[in-house]
């Protein structure tokens, strides 16, 4: 429980930094100095190490480079929760898992329904409203959730982790295409080496961190060349990290690495991604832009789809006896947390960048506007419901 509470504090604080980074990006992108912002995120940076060379914009390096570290941490958290944490307890697992499934399926259906019915719709963005931004959601909960049962925080955290796992599976199945089989074999070999490293260094367990670092960088570099999603390979690499401790009485190596990376990722990498990915210009937008099917699909998928999916499935699961309501909580509080699950920011922006990669700027702007609108509506509504639930609890 101590690890979970420390995690919650870090994520809650990071949510404010994340929001500030996104706000700065949107304001800067619509200021007289907008050209500087867009020149910066589109500036190309060539990288060459021996025979390995890539030339990408800062935006793409962030998406395919820095965010790989973010997904590595996500993978570590998922593995820890499955084997040692909340996901290892079947009695506590049922409600957040079922809620997460509903919270992924219903928003996707809302997006498909809107974009399938309206002219100009584009079904490629169906995955975008599936995500929950754990940092933003926990930041809002930290502000309005004081005095509410700790079980609600754990429910939100666990649901978001399952949600992240679902997003990673979607990325792997739908956004990793045309990869080179020869390099894939090398990647699999390096992953196997990570898994066996603890046996090879049995007498020198403290050298594992350095070896993991070298192997992770190699896996990432080959994934980039192979056309394989770097986020998927990063999660796979995380699952190869051992849960064993270097010495008796010490914390597991996985938790140690997670602690080392969590703060720089939460306060550095993720806010920087939000900064380079959130900025879009209102120039050329009109009231008609609010009726763009892509924008509506994402915004309503997050705001309506998430609350219907999470709360609807959770309510049915509790009433049918498949799951139990969080200890000390009630349905009003559970509904408020379900609303917070509609804050999709970071992962939704990431999925949007994958779904509409190299497409017209107008499509990207519609997605960003939808993510921001849906997330703001969900955050504000969730805050209001939880504030009132706290007063009457």
ZAMARGU-4260 file (C-alpha; in steps of 0.2 Angstrom, whole numbers, plus 5000, padded with zeros to 4 digits):
<rodrens>
0) 5000/5000/5000 | 5014/5012/5004 | 5021/5010/4986 | 5003/5014/4979 | 5001/5029/4990
5) 5018/5036/4985 | 5014/5033/4967 | 4997/5043/4969 | 5006/5058/4976 | 5019/5058/4962
10) 5006/5056/4949 | 4994/5069/4957 | 5008/5082/4957 | 5014/5078/4940 | 4996/5081/4933
15) 4998/5100/4937 | 5014/5101/4928 | 5007/5091/4913 | 4992/5103/4913 | 5003/5119/4914
20) 5014/5112/4899 | 4999/5109/4888 | 4992/5126/4893 | 5008/5135/4888 | 5008/5125/4871
25) 4991/5131/4866 | 4994/5149/4872 | 5010/5150/4863 | 5003/5142/4847 | 4991/5156/4846
30) 5002/5170/4851 | 5012/5182/4840 | 5027/5171/4842 | 5018/5155/4836 | 5030/5152/4822
35) 5044/5150/4835 | 5034/5136/4843 | 5030/5127/4827 | 5048/5129/4820 | 5054/5121/4837
40) 5043/5106/4837 | 5046/5103/4818 | 5065/5106/4819 | 5074/5090/4812 | 5088/5083/4823
45) 5099/5070/4814 | 5106/5056/4825 | 5120/5045/4819 | 5129/5031/4829 | 5140/5020/4819
50) 5130/5013/4805 | 5113/5018/4814 | 5106/5034/4808 | 5089/5043/4809 | 5083/5060/4805
55) 5067/5066/4814 | 5058/5081/4820 | 5058/5085/4839 | 5040/5080/4839 | 5043/5063/4832
60) 5059/5060/4842 | 5048/5064/4857 | 5034/5052/4852 | 5046/5038/4846 | 5061/5041/4858
65) 5057/5049/4875 | 5039/5041/4875 | 5047/5024/4874 | 5055/5027/4891 | 5037/5032/4897
70) 5030/5016/4890 | 5045/5006/4899 | 5039/5013/4915 | 5021/5009/4911 | 5027/4991/4908
75) 5036/4990/4924 | 5020/4996/4933 | 5009/4984/4925 | 5021/4969/4928 | 5023/4975/4947
80) 5004/4976/4949 | 5000/4959/4940 | 5013/4950/4951 | 5014/4959/4967 | 5001/4973/4968
85) 4982/4976/4966 | 4981/4966/4950 | 4987/4950/4959 | 4972/4950/4970 | 4957/4943/4961
90) 4944/4950/4974 | 4950/4968/4971 | 4953/4965/4953 | 4936/4962/4946 | 4928/4979/4947
95) 4942/4990/4939 | 4946/4977/4926 | 4928/4976/4921 | 4926/4995/4922 | 4941/4997/4911
100) 4935/4985/4898 | 4918/4995/4897 | 4928/5011/4898 | 4938/5006/4882 | 4924/4998/4872
105) 4910/5011/4874 | 4920/5027/4870 | 4927/5018/4854 | 4909/5014/4849 | 4903/5032/4852
110) 4917/5038/4841 | 4913/5025/4827 | 4894/5029/4828 | 4897/5048/4826 | 4910/5046/4812
115) 4900/5033/4803 | 4884/5043/4803 | 4891/5061/4799 | 4898/5067/4783 | 4917/5069/4783
120) 4919/5056/4797 | 4935/5046/4798 | 4935/5029/4807 | 4953/5029/4810 | 4952/5038/4826
125) 4942/5025/4835 | 4955/5021/4848 | 4958/5039/4853 | 4945/5041/4867 | 4949/5024/4874
130) 4963/5031/4885 | 4963/5037/4903 | 4977/5049/4908 | 4982/5043/4925 | 4992/5059/4930
135) 4978/5071/4926 | 4964/5060/4933 | 4974/5058/4950 | 4978/5076/4951 | 4960/5081/4950
140) 4956/5067/4963 | 4969/5074/4974 | 4961/5091/4974 | 4943/5086/4977 | 4945/5068/4984
145) 4951/5073/5002 | 4941/5063/5014 | 4935/5050/5002 | 4939/5032/5004 | 4956/5027/4999
150) 4948/5012/4990 | 4942/5024/4977 | 4960/5030/4974 | 4966/5012/4972 | 4951/5009/4960
155) 4955/5023/4949 | 4974/5019/4949 | 4971/5001/4945 | 4958/5005/4931 | 4970/5017/4923
160) 4984/5003/4923 | 4972/4991/4915 | 4967/5005/4903 | 4986/5007/4899 | 4988/4989/4896
165) 4973/4989/4884 | 4981/5004/4875 | 4997/4996/4873 | 4988/4980/4865 | 4979/4992/4853
170) 4996/5000/4848 | 5004/4983/4845 | 4989/4976/4835 | 4985/4991/4824 | 4999/5003/4823
175) 5014/4992/4820 | 5014/4988/4802 | 5027/4984/4789 | 5041/4979/4801 | 5056/4970/4795
180) 5056/4951/4800 | 5075/4950/4801 | 5077/4964/4814 | 5062/4957/4823 | 5072/4941/4826
185) 5086/4952/4833 | 5074/4961/4845 | 5067/4944/4851 | 5084/4939/4855 | 5088/4954/4864
190) 5072/4953/4874 | 5077/4935/4878 | 5094/4941/4884 | 5085/4953/4896 | 5075/4939/4903
195) 5090/4928/4906 | 5102/4942/4912 | 5098/4939/4930 | 5105/4921/4929 | 5120/4927/4919
200) 5124/4940/4932 | 5119/4929/4947 | 5135/4933/4956 | 5135/4952/4951 | 5116/4957/4953
205) 5121/4975/4955 | 5127/4975/4937 | 5109/4971/4930 | 5104/4989/4929 | 5118/4994/4918
210) 5115/4979/4907 | 5096/4982/4906 | 5100/5000/4901 | 5111/4994/4886 | 5099/4981/4881
215) 5084/4992/4881 | 5093/5005/4871 | 5098/4992/4858 | 5080/4985/4858 | 5073/5003/4855
220) 5085/5007/4841 | 5082/4991/4832 | 5063/4993/4834 | 5064/5010/4826 | 5073/5003/4811
225) 5062/4988/4810 | 5046/4999/4809 | 5040/4991/4826 | 5031/5002/4838 | 5044/5008/4850
230) 5030/5009/4864 | 5026/4990/4862 | 5044/4985/4862 | 5047/4996/4878 | 5033/4987/4887
235) 5040/4970/4881 | 5057/4975/4888 | 5049/4980/4905 | 5042/4963/4907 | 5059/4955/4905
240) 5065/4965/4921 | 5067/4954/4936 | 5056/4956/4952 | 5071/4949/4962 | 5080/4960/4974
245) 5099/4962/4972 | 5102/4957/4990 | 5092/4951/5005 | 5082/4965/5013 | 5082/4976/4998
250) 5068/4981/4987 | 5066/4972/4970 | 5076/4978/4956 | 5060/4981/4946 | 5054/4993/4959
255) 5071/5001/4961 | 5071/5005/4942 | 5053/5011/4943 | 5058/5023/4957 | 5073/5029/4947
260) 5063/5033/4932 | 5046/5038/4938 | 5050/5056/4943 | 5059/5061/4928 | 5046/5053/4917
265) 5031/5061/4927 | 5039/5078/4928 | 5050/5078/4913 | 5046/5067/4898 | 5027/5067/4899
270) 5025/5086/4901 | 5037/5089/4887 | 5027/5077/4876 | 5011/5087/4881 | 5020/5103/4877
275) 5026/5097/4859 | 5010/5088/4855 | 4996/5099/4862 | 4999/5115/4853 | 4988/5119/4839
280) 4982/5135/4830 | 4964/5142/4831 | 4968/5151/4815 | 4955/5146/4802 | 4944/5138/4815
285) 4926/5143/4816 | 4910/5137/4824 | 4909/5123/4811 | 4925/5116/4818 | 4916/5111/4833
290) 4905/5100/4822 | 4919/5091/4814 | 4915/5072/4817 | 4933/5068/4822 | 4932/5082/4836
295) 4914/5076/4841 | 4919/5058/4841 | 4934/5061/4852 | 4926/5073/4864 | 4910/5064/4867
300) 4919/5047/4867 | 4929/5054/4882 | 4915/5063/4891 | 4900/5052/4887 | 4908/5035/4882
305) 4920/5034/4897 | 4907/5037/4910 | 4894/5026/4902 | 4907/5012/4900 | 4915/5013/4917
310) 4900/5016/4928 | 4888/5006/4918 | 4898/4990/4918 | 4904/4993/4936 | 4886/4996/4942
315) 4880/4980/4933 | 4895/4970/4940 | 4891/4975/4958 | 4872/4972/4956 | 4875/4955/4948
320) 4888/4950/4962 | 4903/4949/4950 | 4912/4963/4959 | 4911/4973/4975 | 4910/4992/4977
325) 4926/5000/4984 | 4926/4998/5003 | 4918/5013/5011 | 4912/5020/4994 | 4895/5023/4987
330) 4888/5024/4969 | 4888/5043/4968 | 4907/5043/4972 | 4910/5029/4960 | 4901/5039/4947
335) 4912/5054/4950 | 4928/5043/4948 | 4920/5036/4932 | 4919/5054/4925 | 4937/5057/4929
340) 4941/5042/4918 | 4936/5053/4903 | 4952/5063/4906 | 4962/5055/4891 | 4975/5068/4888
345) 4992/5060/4886 | 4988/5043/4879 | 4974/5050/4868 | 4986/5063/4860 | 4998/5049/4858
350) 4985/5037/4850 | 4979/5052/4839 | 4997/5055/4833 | 4998/5037/4828 | 4980/5036/4820
355) 4982/5052/4810 | 5001/5051/4807 | 5007/5062/4792 | 4989/5068/4789 | 4982/5085/4786
360) 4985/5098/4800 | 4966/5101/4801 | 4964/5082/4806 | 4977/5084/4819 | 4969/5100/4826
365) 4952/5092/4826 | 4959/5078/4837 | 4968/5089/4849 | 4953/5100/4851 | 4942/5084/4854
370) 4955/5078/4867 | 4956/5094/4876 | 4937/5097/4876 | 4932/5080/4882 | 4946/5079/4895
375) 4941/5096/4902 | 4922/5092/4902 | 4926/5075/4911 | 4938/5083/4924 | 4926/5097/4928
380) 4911/5086/4930 | 4920/5073/4940 | 4927/5087/4952 | 4909/5093/4954 | 4901/5076/4958
385) 4915/5071/4970 | 4915/5088/4979 | 4897/5086/4982 | 4899/5067/4986 | 4912/5072/4999
390) 4900/5084/5008 | 4886/5072/5010 | 4897/5056/5014
</rodrens>
